[in-house]
Amino acid sequence: MIPHNLTYMRPAQITDTHYSETFCSLQRAEYWLRDDSSNKKPVRDHVCNAIATVGSITAMQWARQQEGFAWDARTCWHAAKNGHLELLQWLRENGCPWNEWTCALAAENGHFEVLNWARENGCPWSVRTTAFAAVGGHLEILKWLRANGCPWDARTCTAAAAGGHLELLEWAHENGCPWGVACTAAAENGHLELLNWAHENGCPWNEDTCAYCMLLKVDILWKF
């Protein structure tokens, strides 16, 4: 779960899983796309992104040969998010744009091979990349990101706390990452052990922390 103060960092996603499910094969894609009821612009705008979620190069090639099925940076996002390296490579070879979300979503979902290839081929990254590695609880990826110069900020600790990723939070704190609102994020999500550790190691808390303790985990308050 992404803590409330990180949701604005999340890109817009395809919300209708029907799109993804429909593109499980080229045959089904062709049938669906040729249906007049599917030929409206809002749906057509999602075609390449939906194909990217299932990773079919063949279906992507077919869609790009049709009129009106555009792609954009989100197409690379969806390929990276779902670990489809070969498709991502094909997208880039054929001019599909990307941006920092490609790295962020690969990191969040633990797709190191995708992330590594993207960086080797010039894909940008930012503090979102480290924060979303923490969202996914991927400590080894976070270590690699930092060793290779990816920036971070307090949102990394906040995301780790929200997800209950204590080992990752310990490492981030020991290596100089600022706390942010880690205690509040831990309380909000009911992670007592992590909240206890963070508080004992100097993480500040505030009224929001106590409010979440009372609302979600009343017994936490009795630990302090």
C-alpha positions in Angstrom: 0.0 0.0 0.0 1.3 3.5 -0.9 1.0 5.9 2.1 -1.4 8.8 1.6 1.4 11.3 1.2 3.0 9.3 -1.7 -0.1 8.8 -3.8 0.5 12.0 -5.8 3.7 10.4 -7.0 1.8 7.5 -8.6 1.1 7.8 -12.3 -2.3 7.3 -13.8 -3.0 3.6 -14.4 -5.3 1.7 -16.6 -8.2 1.0 -14.3 -10.3 -1.3 -16.4 -8.7 -4.8 -16.2 -10.9 -5.8 -19.2 -8.4 -4.1 -21.4 -5.5 -6.2 -20.2 -7.4 -9.4 -20.2 -8.6 -8.9 -23.7 -5.1 -8.7 -25.0 -4.0 -12.1 -23.9 -3.5 -13.1 -27.5 -3.2 -11.4 -30.9 -6.3 -13.3 -32.1 -8.5 -11.9 -29.2 -6.9 -8.5 -29.7 -7.8 -8.4 -33.4 -11.4 -9.6 -32.7 -11.9 -7.0 -30.0 -10.4 -4.1 -31.8 -12.4 -4.8 -34.9 -15.6 -4.7 -33.0 -17.4 -1.4 -33.7 -18.2 -0.9 -30.0 -14.5 -0.9 -29.1 -13.6 1.6 -31.8 -14.1 4.7 -29.8 -11.3 7.1 -28.9 -11.2 6.6 -25.1 -10.7 2.9 -25.6 -8.3 3.2 -28.5 -6.1 5.5 -26.4 -5.5 2.6 -24.0 -4.8 -0.1 -26.6 -0.9 0.1 -26.6 -0.8 0.5 -22.8 -3.1 -2.5 -22.3 -0.9 -4.7 -24.6 2.2 -3.6 -22.7 0.7 -5.0 -19.5 0.7 -8.5 -21.0 3.9 -8.1 -22.9 3.0 -9.3 -26.4 5.3 -7.9 -29.0 3.2 -9.5 -31.7 0.1 -7.8 -30.6 2.0 -4.5 -30.2 3.3 -4.8 -33.7 -0.2 -5.5 -35.0 -1.7 -2.5 -33.1 0.9 -0.1 -34.4 0.0 -1.1 -37.9 -3.5 0.0 -37.3 -4.7 3.6 -37.5 -5.3 5.5 -34.3 -3.5 3.3 -31.8 -1.0 5.7 -30.3 1.6 5.1 -27.6 3.3 7.4 -25.2 5.6 7.1 -22.1 2.9 5.2 -20.3 3.4 2.3 -22.7 6.9 1.8 -21.4 5.7 2.2 -17.8 3.3 -0.7 -18.2 6.0 -2.9 -19.8 8.4 -2.1 -17.1 5.9 -2.5 -14.3 5.1 -6.0 -15.5 8.7 -7.1 -16.1 8.4 -7.3 -19.9 12.0 -6.6 -20.9 11.9 -7.8 -24.4 8.8 -5.7 -25.2 10.4 -2.7 -23.5 13.5 -3.1 -25.7 11.3 -3.4 -28.8 9.3 -0.3 -27.8 12.5 1.7 -27.4 14.0 0.4 -30.7 10.9 1.6 -32.4 10.8 5.1 -30.9 8.4 4.8 -27.9 9.2 7.5 -25.4 9.9 6.9 -21.7 10.5 8.9 -18.6 11.4 8.4 -14.9 8.3 6.3 -14.2 9.8 3.4 -16.2 12.5 3.1 -13.6 10.2 3.8 -10.7 7.7 1.1 -11.6 10.4 -1.5 -12.4 11.9 -0.8 -9.0 8.6 -1.1 -7.2 7.8 -4.4 -8.7 11.2 -5.9 -8.2 12.2 -6.2 -11.9 15.9 -5.6 -11.6 16.8 -6.8 -15.0 14.4 -4.3 -16.5 15.7 -1.5 -14.3 19.3 -2.2 -15.0 18.7 -2.3 -18.8 16.7 0.9 -18.6 19.5 2.7 -16.8 22.1 1.4 -19.1 20.1 2.8 -22.0 19.6 6.3 -20.6 16.3 6.1 -18.9 16.0 8.9 -16.3 15.3 8.2 -12.6 14.6 10.4 -9.5 13.6 10.2 -5.8 10.5 8.4 -7.0 12.6 5.4 -8.0 14.0 4.9 -4.5 10.7 5.6 -2.9 8.9 3.1 -5.0 11.6 0.5 -4.4 10.8 1.0 -0.7 7.0 0.7 -1.5 7.8 -2.8 -2.9 10.1 -3.7 0.0 13.0 -4.4 -2.4 16.1 -3.8 -0.2 18.6 -5.2 -2.7 17.3 -3.0 -5.4 17.4 0.0 -3.1 21.0 -0.7 -2.3 21.8 -1.0 -6.0 20.0 2.3 -6.7 22.0 4.1 -4.0 25.3 2.6 -5.0 24.6 3.9 -8.5 23.8 7.4 -7.5 20.0 7.4 -7.5 18.8 10.2 -5.1 16.4 9.6 -2.2 14.5 11.7 0.3 12.3 11.2 3.3 9.6 9.4 1.2 11.8 6.3 1.1 11.6 5.8 4.9 7.9 6.8 4.9 7.2 4.2 2.2 9.2 1.5 3.9 7.3 2.2 7.2 3.9 2.1 5.4 4.6 -1.3 4.0 6.0 -2.7 7.2 9.5 -3.2 5.6 11.5 -3.0 8.8 14.8 -4.4 7.4 14.7 -1.9 4.6 13.9 1.0 6.9 16.8 0.0 9.2 19.2 0.1 6.3 17.8 3.3 4.9 18.1 5.0 8.3 21.6 3.7 9.0 22.7 5.1 5.6 21.4 8.6 6.2 17.9 8.6 4.7 15.7 11.2 6.6 12.8 9.8 8.6 10.0 11.7 7.1 6.7 10.7 8.7 7.7 7.0 9.2 6.1 6.7 12.6 2.8 8.0 11.3 2.9 5.7 8.2 3.7 2.7 10.5 0.8 3.6 12.8 -1.6 4.2 10.0 -0.9 0.7 8.7 -0.7 -1.1 12.0 3.0 -2.0 12.0 3.7 -2.2 15.7 7.1 -3.7 15.6 8.3 -1.2 13.1 6.7 1.7 15.0 8.4 0.6 18.2 11.8 0.3 16.5 11.5 3.7 14.7 10.4 5.5 17.9 13.3 3.9 19.9 15.7 5.1 17.2 14.7 8.7 17.2 12.0 8.9 14.6 9.7 11.8 15.5 6.0 11.4 15.8 3.1 13.8 16.1 -0.6 14.0 16.7 -1.4 12.1 13.5 0.6 9.2 14.8 -1.4 9.0 18.0 -4.6 9.5 16.1 -3.9 6.5 13.9 -2.9 4.4 16.9 -6.3 5.1 18.5 -8.3 4.6 15.3 -6.6 1.5 14.0 -4.5 -0.1 16.7 -5.6 1.1 20.1 -3.2 -1.3 21.9 -0.2 0.4 20.3 -0.5 3.4 22.7 0.0 1.1 25.7 3.5 0.2 24.4 4.9 3.7 25.1 
